[in-house]
Amino acid sequence: MKKLFPKFISSNQIYCGSAHGFSWKSFRDHCVEKNNIVTLIKVSETNKVFGFFISATLKDEDEYIRDEKAFIF
């Protein structure tokens, strides 16, 4: 993703679907107990990119997280 957004990426990448697998379990295994997460998704068929930001800490529970700072782009 640094190639897509070189000016905005200043921290470490903690998960990459092509490297870690495209499953929810794999995403969760790498992102649980992390906060201030920016997730970028590139659709290979269209090359369009979308994503979301969440400031709350992700938990290893199947519950919704309330986050007033979260947004989708």
C-alpha positions in Angstrom: 0.0 0.0 0.0 3.0 2.3 0.4 3.1 2.5 -3.4 -0.5 3.7 -3.5 -0.2 6.2 -0.7 3.5 7.0 -0.2 2.9 10.3 1.6 0.4 8.9 4.0 1.9 5.7 5.2 4.3 6.3 8.1 3.7 3.3 10.3 4.2 -0.5 10.0 2.0 -2.7 8.0 0.5 -5.3 10.3 -1.6 -7.3 7.7 -1.5 -7.9 4.0 -4.1 -10.2 2.4 -1.8 -11.4 -0.3 0.9 -12.3 2.3 -1.3 -13.5 5.2 -4.4 -14.8 3.5 -7.8 -13.2 2.7 -9.8 -14.7 5.5 -11.5 -12.9 8.4 -9.5 -15.1 10.8 -6.2 -14.1 9.3 -7.2 -10.4 9.5 -8.3 -10.8 13.1 -5.2 -12.7 14.1 -3.0 -9.8 12.9 -5.2 -6.9 14.0 -6.7 -7.9 17.4 -5.6 -5.6 20.3 -4.5 -2.9 17.8 -6.1 0.5 17.4 -5.9 3.4 14.9 -6.1 1.0 12.0 -6.4 2.1 8.4 -7.6 -0.7 6.1 -7.1 -0.3 2.4 -8.8 -2.6 -0.1 -7.9 -2.7 -3.8 -10.4 -4.3 -6.2 -8.2 -6.1 -8.7 -10.8 -6.1 -11.5 -11.3 -2.3 -11.4 -8.1 -1.1 -9.6 -10.4 1.0 -7.3 -9.3 1.5 -3.7 -11.6 1.9 -0.7 -11.1 1.4 3.0 -11.9 2.4 6.5 -10.4 3.8 9.6 -11.1 2.8 13.2 -9.5 4.3 16.3 -11.0 1.9 18.8 -9.0 -1.2 19.8 -10.2 -4.3 17.9 -11.1 -7.1 20.3 -11.2 -10.9 19.7 -15.0 -10.9 20.1 -17.9 -11.0 17.6 -19.4 -7.7 18.8 -19.9 -4.3 17.2 -17.5 -1.6 18.3 -18.8 1.9 18.8 -16.2 4.4 17.5 -17.2 8.1 17.0 -14.0 8.6 15.0 -14.4 5.7 12.5 -15.1 6.4 8.9 -15.3 4.7 5.5 -13.7 6.1 2.4 
